[in-house]
Amino acid sequence: MKSIVLALLFAGVSLASLANGHNPIGDRSEKGAAEVKYIAANNGEFFFNVVYNNTTGSKFSVAILDESGDQIYQNFFSDKKFDKKFKLADPESFGKLTFIIRNYGDNSVQRFEVNSSNHLVEDVEVKEVK
């Protein structure tokens, strides 16, 4: 008698964002601190939340670049407390994404790189049971 003991199929998406800026990412109370977070969605959509504390209310831009450096989004804002969600197609279609927040008042720039990867693990074991 043979039986299949285990069949496991697991797919996961891991997104990591790396920041290059002068301010800590976790401390939004600090002037000019920005944060980019991945928000998981059940329906296969990908959301990123961008939060930026612009205490002076100066003009700033948010740009999103694809892996080859082509701009897929850019807009200008002057909100003091910026909090916006961006819905993007599957990040794998873009490879690496880069979010750039540029403040024109103090000439500061913060960059966030988002790398996505899918992992497929299949583990099947067949045993003879006596």
Buried (B, 14 or more C-beta within 10 A) or exposed (E): EEEEEEEEEEEEBEBEBEBEBEBEBEEBEEEBBBBBBBEEEEEEEBEBEBBBBBEEEBEBBBBBBBEEEEEEEEEEBEEEEBEEEBEBEEBEEBEBBBBBBBBEEEEBEBBBBBBBEEEEEEEEEEEEEE
